[in-house]
Amino acid sequence: MKLFVGDVLELKKGHPCGGVQWEVLRTGMDFRIKCLKCGHSVMLPRVKLERDIKKVIKTMGDAGS
């Protein structure tokens, strides 16, 4: 799955603050994502994040084209 910095994701499991939308801050073998409700950031391995994605709300992949 292609994910880019700036993408907004909805994960299967919500954050304890009640937020369900996350912004991708860093990509690679590990991803850093930030909760858009409270601002808390979390590092997750690529395999776990790809398995937990419910949908991609906004993608930055085609922004340069």
Secondary structure, 3 states (H helix, E strand, C coil): CCCCCCCEEEECCCCCCCCCEEEEEECCCEEEEEECCCCCEEEEEHHHHHHHEEEEEECCCCCCC
